[in-house]
Amino acid sequence: MTLAKRAAAVGAVALAVASLQPVSANAADTRVVGGTPAAQSEFPFMVHLSMGCGGALYKKDVVLTAAHCMEGSGPNRSITVTAGVSDLNSAAAIKVKSTKVKVAPGYDGSGKDWALIKLARPIDKPTLKITTTTRYNRGMFTIAGWGDPSEGAGTGTTKLQKATVPFVADRVCKRHYGNQLISKEELCAGWQRGATDTCQGDSGGPMFRKDDAGKWIQVGIVSWGDGCARTGVPGVYTEVSTFAKDIARAASAL
């Protein structure tokens, strides 16, 4: 079984290589497979990271993403965050540099896959609220990203893609992943038939749904998976509710 984090390789086609799919520390990375183009401003909280990952605005000057996309905590001015557009080539794109990164305490490549990026200046776009309880960790979720359109494509896309995937219970998810799934820290989602999933380049992007008030709320972070959109193989996402308090504390300290 080939498990991989869903971050994309950075190179000449970096803008085209963002992905939403999660992968384990010993696997390859991936984009939204089986998706459709998102409309401009449909998900205004979405951001693209220059190393080939995704993220969401947690605060106007803080991005929530995956730990495996980062090289560690501390001062970091090397990341370019692109926001405000669905098409990365748009002249309207907002580009802001990072100043600091905070990786989840204790992150070692397995579980705890979250990180925060402090921005040099605020981005005047809506933020994405994160869930603080498990009540929204069910039902249908939306995934979005600029990652690969199919497993192994390695091309990504410059236009944001979106798709819908259902919750998969831990007991079902473990039929494929076994003890590699950390139930208290990770959440699974995907169709039994496959065909729709996050992939390389989607790492760090949000998995979200509507709350009781009809507002978007983030329940997961694209982390890892076995390939992309394979039959009977769900994607694995960081369970945001587990780390909500830690994320809030870390954001306040940035």
C-alpha positions in Angstrom: 0.0 0.0 0.0 1.4 3.4 -1.1 0.5 6.0 1.4 1.4 9.7 0.8 0.9 13.1 2.1 -1.0 15.3 -0.3 1.5 18.1 -0.8 2.7 18.9 -4.3 6.2 19.1 -5.7 7.4 22.7 -6.3 8.9 23.5 -9.6 8.3 25.3 -12.9 4.6 24.4 -12.7 4.2 25.2 -9.0 1.1 27.2 -9.6 -0.5 24.2 -11.3 0.5 21.8 -8.6 -1.8 22.3 -5.6 -3.7 19.4 -4.1 -6.4 18.6 -1.6 -5.9 15.0 -0.8 -4.3 13.8 2.5 -1.5 11.2 2.6 0.6 9.5 5.3 4.1 10.3 6.1 5.4 7.4 4.0 3.4 8.2 0.9 3.1 10.4 -2.2 1.2 13.7 -2.5 -2.0 14.7 -4.5 -5.5 17.6 -6.3 -9.3 17.4 -6.3 -10.1 14.4 -8.4 -13.6 14.3 -10.0 -14.2 17.9 -9.2 -15.8 20.9 -11.1 -14.5 24.4 -11.3 -15.4 26.7 -8.4 -16.9 30.1 -9.2 -14.9 33.2 -8.4 -15.5 34.2 -4.8 -17.4 30.9 -4.1 -14.9 30.0 -1.4 -13.2 33.4 -0.6 -11.4 31.9 2.4 -9.3 29.5 0.2 -5.6 30.3 -0.3 -2.8 28.7 -2.3 0.7 28.3 -0.9 3.8 28.6 -3.0 5.2 25.3 -2.0 2.3 23.5 -3.6 -0.3 23.2 -0.8 -3.6 24.8 0.1 -5.0 26.5 3.2 -7.8 28.6 4.5 -7.9 32.0 6.2 -8.3 31.3 10.0 -7.8 35.0 10.7 -7.3 37.7 8.1 -3.5 37.5 8.8 -3.3 33.8 9.7 -3.6 30.7 7.4 -4.5 27.3 8.7 -2.8 24.5 6.7 -1.1 21.1 7.2 2.0 20.6 9.2 3.5 18.3 6.6 3.6 21.2 4.2 6.0 23.1 6.5 9.6 22.6 7.3 9.1 23.5 11.0 8.2 26.4 13.4 9.8 29.8 13.5 10.4 32.9 11.4 9.7 32.2 7.8 9.5 34.8 5.0 9.7 32.3 2.1 6.1 31.4 1.6 3.9 33.3 -0.8 0.2 33.1 -0.1 -2.2 33.7 -3.0 -5.7 34.7 -2.1 -8.9 36.3 -3.5 -9.2 34.4 -6.7 -10.2 31.0 -8.1 -7.8 31.3 -11.0 -4.2 31.7 -9.8 -3.3 33.5 -13.0 -5.9 36.2 -12.5 -4.5 39.8 -12.3 -6.8 40.2 -9.3 -4.8 37.7 -7.2 -3.7 39.0 -3.8 -0.2 37.9 -2.9 1.2 38.2 0.6 4.4 36.8 2.2 4.6 34.8 5.4 6.5 36.1 8.4 6.3 33.1 10.8 5.1 29.5 11.0 3.8 27.5 13.9 3.7 23.7 13.4 1.5 21.6 15.8 3.4 20.8 19.0 4.6 17.2 18.9 4.1 16.7 15.2 6.2 13.8 14.0 4.7 13.0 10.6 1.8 11.0 12.0 -1.3 12.7 13.3 -1.4 16.3 14.6 -1.2 17.4 11.0 -1.9 21.2 11.3 0.1 24.4 11.1 -0.4 28.1 11.1 1.2 30.7 8.9 1.4 34.4 10.1 1.1 36.8 7.2 3.0 40.1 6.6 -0.3 41.9 6.3 -4.0 41.1 6.7 -6.0 39.8 3.6 -9.3 41.5 3.4 -11.3 38.4 2.6 -13.8 36.3 4.7 -12.2 33.8 7.1 -13.4 30.2 7.6 -14.6 29.3 11.1 -13.4 26.0 12.5 -15.6 23.6 14.4 -14.9 23.3 18.1 -17.1 20.2 18.6 -17.6 16.8 16.8 -21.3 17.6 15.9 -20.3 18.6 12.4 -18.0 15.6 11.8 -20.7 13.8 9.9 -22.7 14.1 6.7 -21.5 15.6 3.4 -18.4 17.6 3.1 -17.0 20.0 0.5 -13.4 19.7 -0.6 -11.6 22.2 -2.8 -8.1 22.8 -4.2 -5.7 23.4 -7.0 -4.1 19.9 -6.9 -3.8 17.1 -9.4 -6.9 16.1 -11.3 -5.9 12.4 -11.2 -3.5 10.2 -9.3 0.1 10.6 -10.6 -0.8 13.5 -12.9 1.8 15.8 -11.4 0.2 18.8 -13.2 -2.2 20.4 -10.8 -4.4 23.2 -12.1 -4.5 26.9 -11.9 -8.3 27.0 -11.5 -9.8 26.0 -8.2 -11.7 22.7 -8.2 -14.5 21.6 -5.8 -16.2 18.4 -5.0 -18.5 16.8 -2.4 -17.6 13.6 -0.4 -19.4 11.8 2.4 -18.2 11.0 5.9 -16.7 7.6 6.4 -16.8 6.0 9.9 -13.5 5.1 11.5 -14.5 1.4 11.6 -15.0 1.4 7.8 -11.9 3.5 7.1 -9.8 1.1 9.2 -10.8 -1.8 6.9 -8.2 -0.3 4.5 -5.8 1.7 6.7 -5.9 -0.4 9.9 -3.9 1.1 12.8 -2.3 3.7 10.5 -5.5 5.7 11.0 -5.3 7.7 14.3 -9.0 7.8 15.2 -8.9 10.6 17.7 -6.9 12.9 15.5 -8.1 12.0 11.9 -11.3 11.9 10.0 -12.1 9.9 6.8 -14.3 10.9 3.9 -14.9 9.6 0.4 -17.2 7.6 -1.9 -17.0 3.8 -1.8 -16.9 3.9 -5.6 -13.9 6.2 -5.6 -13.8 8.7 -8.5 -13.8 11.8 -6.2 -11.1 12.7 -3.8 -8.4 15.2 -2.9 -4.9 14.5 -4.3 -1.3 15.8 -4.5 -1.3 19.6 -4.2 -4.5 19.7 -2.1 -2.6 19.2 1.2 -3.5 21.7 3.9 -6.7 22.7 2.2 -10.0 22.7 4.2 -12.7 20.1 4.2 -15.9 22.0 5.2 -19.7 21.9 5.4 -22.6 24.2 6.4 -23.3 24.7 10.1 -26.7 25.0 11.7 -26.8 28.7 10.6 -26.0 27.8 7.0 -22.5 29.1 7.2 -19.4 27.3 6.1 -17.4 25.6 8.9 -14.2 23.7 8.6 -14.1 20.1 10.0 -10.9 18.8 8.4 -7.6 19.5 6.8 -6.4 17.6 3.8 -3.7 15.3 5.1 -2.9 11.9 3.4 -4.3 8.9 1.7 -3.6 5.7 -0.4 -3.4 7.1 -3.9 -6.3 9.3 -5.1 -9.9 8.4 -5.6 -9.4 4.7 -5.5 -12.4 2.4 -5.0 -13.0 1.7 -1.4 -10.2 4.0 -0.2 -11.2 7.1 1.7 -9.1 10.2 2.0 -7.7 11.0 5.5 -8.1 14.5 7.0 -6.9 16.1 10.3 -9.9 16.2 12.6 -10.1 19.9 13.4 -12.4 19.7 16.4 -9.7 17.7 18.3 -7.2 20.6 17.9 -9.5 23.6 18.0 -8.3 24.9 21.3 -4.7 24.3 20.4 -5.1 26.1 17.1 -6.8 29.1 18.9 -4.0 29.3 21.4 -1.3 29.1 18.8 -3.0 31.7 16.6 -3.2 34.1 19.5 0.5 33.7 20.2 1.7 34.3 16.6 
